[in-house]
Amino acid sequence: MSKSGQTAKNSRFTKHDLRIELLGTSFSIAAEENPVYLESILNNYRLALESTQNSTGLRDPLKIAILTGFLLCDEIQRIFNREVADQEAEAREAEHIARNLISRIDEVVSSQS
């Protein structure tokens, strides 16, 4: 393996520290992810926390964090359900197209017999 390939492979496993300061709590985590990505996720969570706090009026940090986590799980489930429904619709469409093609092939074969 080339030196640059080895460096790229090793950089994937480099741990990066992320300082989290939310809801009056501060701590650091180390993760094997791109620091820009980690900051993006943290910022998205921060926005979700603010949205939950603003829409509910809650002030208890634990309740805000729990409700935000619940709402984010709900959002993930809805996205998953939409993707499954889209895949099922695509499968039905593919089946419909395949049946039409088979029917046309059968017609051509029958007319040549």
C-alpha positions in Angstrom: 0.0 0.0 0.0 1.3 3.4 -0.8 2.2 5.8 1.9 -0.6 8.2 1.0 -3.1 5.3 1.0 -1.8 4.3 4.5 -2.2 7.9 5.7 -5.7 8.1 4.3 -6.6 4.8 6.0 -5.1 5.9 9.3 -6.8 9.3 9.2 -10.1 7.5 9.1 -9.4 6.1 12.5 -8.0 9.3 14.1 -10.1 10.4 17.1 -11.2 13.9 17.2 -12.4 15.7 20.3 -15.7 17.6 20.4 -16.6 19.9 23.2 -20.3 19.8 23.9 -21.9 22.6 25.8 -25.7 22.2 25.9 -28.4 22.9 28.5 -26.0 24.0 31.1 -23.8 20.9 30.8 -20.3 20.7 29.4 -18.2 17.7 28.4 -15.9 16.4 25.6 -16.2 13.3 23.5 -13.7 11.6 21.2 -15.0 10.2 17.9 -13.6 8.8 14.8 -15.4 11.2 12.5 -14.6 14.3 10.6 -14.6 17.3 13.0 -16.7 19.4 10.5 -19.3 16.6 10.5 -19.3 16.4 14.3 -19.8 20.2 14.6 -22.6 20.0 12.0 -24.4 17.2 14.1 -23.9 19.2 17.3 -25.3 22.3 15.6 -28.3 20.4 14.3 -29.0 19.0 17.8 -28.5 22.5 19.3 -31.2 23.8 16.9 -33.5 20.9 17.7 -33.1 21.6 21.4 -33.9 25.3 20.9 -36.9 24.4 18.8 -38.2 22.0 21.5 -37.7 24.6 24.2 -39.4 27.4 22.2 -42.4 25.3 21.1 -43.0 23.7 24.6 -41.9 26.4 27.0 -40.0 23.8 29.0 -37.1 25.0 31.1 -35.9 21.7 32.7 -32.8 20.6 30.7 -33.5 16.9 31.2 -37.0 17.2 30.0 -35.9 19.2 27.0 -33.2 16.7 26.1 -35.6 13.7 26.5 -38.4 15.3 24.5 -35.9 16.4 21.8 -34.5 12.9 21.5 -38.0 11.5 21.2 -39.0 14.0 18.5 -35.8 13.3 16.6 -36.5 9.5 16.8 -40.0 10.3 15.5 -38.5 12.2 12.6 -36.1 9.3 11.8 -39.0 6.8 11.9 -41.1 9.0 9.5 -38.3 9.3 7.1 -37.7 5.5 7.2 -41.4 4.9 6.7 -41.5 7.2 3.7 -38.4 5.4 2.2 -40.1 2.0 2.7 -43.3 3.3 1.1 -41.3 4.8 -1.8 -39.4 1.5 -2.3 -42.7 -0.5 -2.2 -44.2 1.9 -4.8 -41.2 1.5 -7.0 -41.4 -2.3 -6.7 -45.1 -2.2 -7.7 -44.3 0.0 -10.7 -41.4 -2.3 -11.7 -43.7 -5.3 -11.4 -46.4 -3.6 -13.5 -43.8 -2.7 -16.2 -42.5 -6.3 -16.2 -46.0 -7.8 -16.5 -46.7 -5.4 -19.4 -43.5 -6.4 -21.2 -44.2 -10.1 -20.6 -47.7 -9.6 -22.0 -46.3 -7.9 -25.1 -43.7 -10.6 -25.6 -46.4 -13.2 -25.3 -48.5 -11.4 -27.9 -45.6 -11.2 -30.4 -44.7 -14.9 -29.8 -48.3 -16.0 -30.2 -48.8 -13.9 -33.4 -45.7 -15.6 -35.0 -46.9 -19.1 -34.2 
